[in-house]
Amino acid sequence: MFDVVAKHKRIVQFILALITLPFAFFGVDYYFRRGDAAGEVASFDGGRVSQAEFANALRDQQEMLRRTQRAVDPALFDNPEVRYSILQNVIRDRMIEKKGADLHFNVSNEQVFERVAADPRFQDNGKFSLDKFKLLLAQAGIPEAAYENSVRQQLLQEKLVEPIAGGGIVAKAAGEGFVTMVEQQREVAVASVEAAPFVKDVKVDDAAVRAFYDANTSAFRTPEEVKFEYVVLTPDALAAQTSVTPDEVKAQYAASIKQYSRDEERQAAHILIGVKPDASDADKAAAKKKAEDLAARAKANPAKFAELAKQYSEDPGSAGQGGDLGSNPRGTMVKAFDDAVFAMKPGEIVGPVQSEFGFHVIRLAGITPSRTLPLDEAKGAIETDLKRQKVSQKFAAAADQFQNLVYEQADSLAGVAKALDLEAKTSQWATRADAQRLAFGNAKFVQALFAPESVTAKRNTEAIEVGANTLMAGRVIEYKPAAPRAFDEVKDEIRRQLVQREASEMAQKLGREKLALLEQGKSDKEAGVTFGKPLSVLRNQMQPGFSPDALTAVFRADAAKLPQYVGATNERGGYSIYRVQKTMLPPTANDPSKLAAARGRIAELQSRELFDAYIASLKAKADLRINQGNLEKK
């Protein structure tokens, strides 16, 4: 059961690279927050993307970047190209879901459970923990049904993408070529013309220093800074003030007993002989006869059922798994099939059973009885869920109070801190960048804090949403405006810069002249260079003395005409000349594991191209329409 992730590792990696899925605890409710808001951003045959769904996708992207601690200006998501790109991702996901439904792909509850249970985050000592599952979802504010539905959608998408992801066929020679390119080493000797010896020959007069200062005064300014107090409201701050009683836990358990119960499930496999809706009576009779023959063969040798399903079943979603449909509760499958399965005994084979899809030969593999989780096992998750609900209710009211008090008591944050039992903090001297780091990377807060009215009047900023369910307000206490540094303060620094710049120019000019002599066939002595001991370098491995430009030049050198000479400026401001003497392929380049990894990487790239082409074909057939006005609506 728990090897499902390992079995599908390549497919899962491919899906995650292409489709934003709900496994990072951000944007999970993207799959269920699909309110029927007026208007749509896009539509296609059989599907649509509402304004609400698109807005949620934008929020999810913002939250994802915030959680990775990258400072992002919210204005970025007003960019038309960014909005269009995010919309295309949503459209792609919807089209994949629709295609899976059209092909009657089915994901059983058992398959969903296997995927969830295999997730290490929900395990204790290597085994699935229902308490941990409920706790983590509650902490993230994710309803269980919604999370399970998102997993189901992921599995459906994997079924559709699997043939494409496994479709990259890579010749052995291509893998060998890739490894050769990556693993190739080159033996290189280096000679450098350094800038330091030229420093003594450079003379920079006072007039040049002054002229540079006058032309670049903006480069010699101290940035504006503030000291400010700030208050932050989050659900976590309210959670410390919230408790749940044992009686509340018992009441919730009694009221939601169905949530902690699992209905009886039955694991079935089938062989489908399909019948088209417009099939003739003769075709139906032939299909039924074929199903009867297969049923007889399966009953005669039950151990061969999976083999027969793989060979004869016309259900693309289960044939490859020997007809296995997983474990499902009553009501999951079409009625005729459902009734048959729930009338069977384990190991029994029946059929043909007719449904809207054709004739089924069915085998019942097993029965999972119904079960109710005891209160002692469920109470931890219930306490967490109740606390989250209380905090959510408190937060809505507290957010309103926070905004009102910040506005009404605009000359201090002490009132809002006291009323909501929050901590009012005071920063050190902070630049705009420092303030943005304190504001969880939110640029809007910084703009408000450094706005003229905030700086001059020293009044509270408005309450600003700096993250999901996170409000922040600040007030400037002291302010230092940006100011030019005095010429006398920076003149020595400027002189050093000008001397270094001219010395570098002299060294680089001489270095290029020496390189030209070597390229003309002159000897080291004639060119006036001394090369050091040769070094072995790799294309993708940085090494002291080799800048990215230098490595690129070294590996662009024609290996058929060695030695070759190339040059590049070095990190010290001088110029380095590289003599490429030898090309080497280490013995590990023929390592079977490396060749397999290389072919896998190429196959992944090919699969991605195939997938992009497949999505493009779906869009071309889907009469896709984008409402430009709703796409741009903020």
SULWO-V395982 format. One record per backbone hydrogen bond with DSSP energy under -0.5 kcal/mol. CO is the residue of the C=O (numbers start at 1). NH is the residue of the N-H. Records with the same first field share a line. If there is no record, write none. Layout:
CO = NH  NH
//
This chain:
1 = 4
3 = 7
4 = 8
6 = 9
8 = 12
9 = 13
10 = 14
11 = 15
12 = 16
13 = 17
14 = 18
15 = 18  19
19 = 21
21 = 23
27 = 30
28 = 31
29 = 32  33
32 = 34
35 = 37
39 = 51
41 = 627
42 = 49
43 = 625
44 = 47
47 = 44
49 = 41  42
50 = 54
51 = 55
52 = 56
53 = 57
54 = 58
55 = 59
56 = 60
57 = 61
58 = 62
59 = 63
60 = 64
61 = 65
62 = 66
63 = 67
64 = 68
65 = 70
66 = 69
69 = 71
72 = 74  443
73 = 76
74 = 77
75 = 78
76 = 79
79 = 83
80 = 84
81 = 85
82 = 86
83 = 87
84 = 88
85 = 89
86 = 90
87 = 91
88 = 92
89 = 93
90 = 94
91 = 95
92 = 96
93 = 97
94 = 98
95 = 99
96 = 100
97 = 101
98 = 102
99 = 103
100 = 105
101 = 104
108 = 112
109 = 113
110 = 114
111 = 115
112 = 116
113 = 117
114 = 118
116 = 119
118 = 120
119 = 122
120 = 123
122 = 129
124 = 127
127 = 124
128 = 130
129 = 133
130 = 134
131 = 135
132 = 136
133 = 137
134 = 138
135 = 139
136 = 140
137 = 141  142
138 = 141
141 = 143
143 = 147
144 = 148
145 = 149
146 = 150
147 = 151
148 = 152
149 = 153
150 = 154
151 = 155
152 = 156
153 = 157
154 = 158
155 = 159
156 = 160
157 = 161
158 = 162
159 = 163
161 = 164  165
162 = 166
164 = 167
167 = 169
168 = 170
169 = 171
171 = 175
172 = 176
173 = 177
174 = 178
175 = 179
176 = 180
177 = 181
178 = 182
179 = 183
180 = 184
184 = 539
185 = 584
186 = 188  537
187 = 581  582
188 = 535
189 = 579
190 = 532
191 = 577
192 = 194
193 = 575
195 = 198  199
196 = 199
198 = 201  202
199 = 202
203 = 205
205 = 209
206 = 210
207 = 211
208 = 212
209 = 213
210 = 214
211 = 215
212 = 216
213 = 216
214 = 217
216 = 219
217 = 220
220 = 485
222 = 483
225 = 480
226 = 430
227 = 477  478
228 = 427
229 = 475
230 = 425
231 = 473
232 = 234
233 = 471
234 = 238
235 = 239
236 = 240
238 = 241
239 = 242
245 = 249
246 = 250
247 = 251
248 = 252
249 = 253
250 = 254
251 = 255
252 = 256
254 = 257
256 = 259  260
257 = 260
258 = 261
260 = 373
262 = 371
264 = 330
265 = 368
266 = 268  328
267 = 365  366
268 = 325
269 = 363
271 = 273  361
272 = 274  314
273 = 359
276 = 279
280 = 284
281 = 285
282 = 286
283 = 287
284 = 288
285 = 289
286 = 290
287 = 291
288 = 292
289 = 293
290 = 294
291 = 295
292 = 296
293 = 297
294 = 298
295 = 299
296 = 300
297 = 301
301 = 304
302 = 305
304 = 308
305 = 309
306 = 310
307 = 311
308 = 312  313
309 = 313
314 = 316
315 = 318  319
318 = 321  323
319 = 322
321 = 324
323 = 270
326 = 268
327 = 109  110
328 = 266
329 = 332
334 = 338
335 = 339
336 = 340
337 = 341
338 = 342
340 = 343
341 = 344
345 = 348
348 = 364
350 = 362
353 = 360
355 = 358
357 = 275
358 = 355
359 = 273
360 = 352  353  362
361 = 271
362 = 350
363 = 269  365
364 = 347
366 = 267
367 = 369
368 = 265
371 = 262
374 = 377  378
375 = 379
378 = 382
379 = 383
380 = 384
381 = 385
382 = 386
383 = 387
384 = 388
385 = 389
386 = 390
387 = 391
388 = 392
389 = 393
390 = 394
391 = 395
392 = 396
393 = 397
394 = 398
395 = 399
396 = 400
397 = 401
398 = 402
399 = 403
400 = 404
401 = 405
402 = 406
403 = 407
404 = 408
405 = 409
407 = 410
408 = 410
409 = 412
410 = 460
413 = 417
414 = 418
415 = 419
416 = 420
417 = 422
418 = 421
422 = 424
423 = 425
425 = 230
430 = 226
431 = 435
432 = 436
433 = 437
434 = 438
435 = 439
436 = 441  442
437 = 440
439 = 442
441 = 72  443
442 = 446
443 = 447
444 = 448
445 = 449
446 = 450
448 = 451
451 = 454  455
452 = 456
453 = 457  459
454 = 458
462 = 464
464 = 466  472
467 = 470
469 = 235
470 = 466  467
471 = 233
472 = 464
473 = 231
474 = 461
475 = 229
478 = 227
480 = 225
483 = 222
486 = 489  490
487 = 490  491
490 = 494
491 = 495
492 = 496
493 = 497
494 = 498
495 = 499
496 = 500
497 = 501
498 = 502
499 = 503
500 = 504
501 = 505
502 = 506
503 = 507
504 = 508
505 = 509
506 = 510
507 = 511
508 = 512
509 = 513
510 = 514
511 = 515
512 = 516
513 = 517
514 = 518
515 = 519
516 = 520
517 = 522
518 = 521
523 = 527
524 = 528  529
535 = 188  537
537 = 186
538 = 541
543 = 546
545 = 547
546 = 543
547 = 551
548 = 552
549 = 553
550 = 554
551 = 555
552 = 556
553 = 557
554 = 557
557 = 559
558 = 561
559 = 562
564 = 580
566 = 578
568 = 576
570 = 573
574 = 570
575 = 193
576 = 568
577 = 191  579
578 = 566  580
579 = 189  581
580 = 563  564
582 = 187
584 = 185  586
586 = 589
587 = 590
588 = 591
591 = 595
592 = 596
593 = 597
594 = 598
595 = 599
596 = 600
597 = 601
598 = 602
599 = 603
600 = 604
601 = 605
602 = 606
603 = 607
604 = 608
605 = 609
606 = 610
607 = 611
608 = 612
609 = 613
610 = 614
611 = 615
612 = 616
613 = 617
614 = 618
615 = 619
616 = 620
617 = 621
618 = 622
619 = 622  624
622 = 45
625 = 43
626 = 628
627 = 631
628 = 632
629 = 633
//
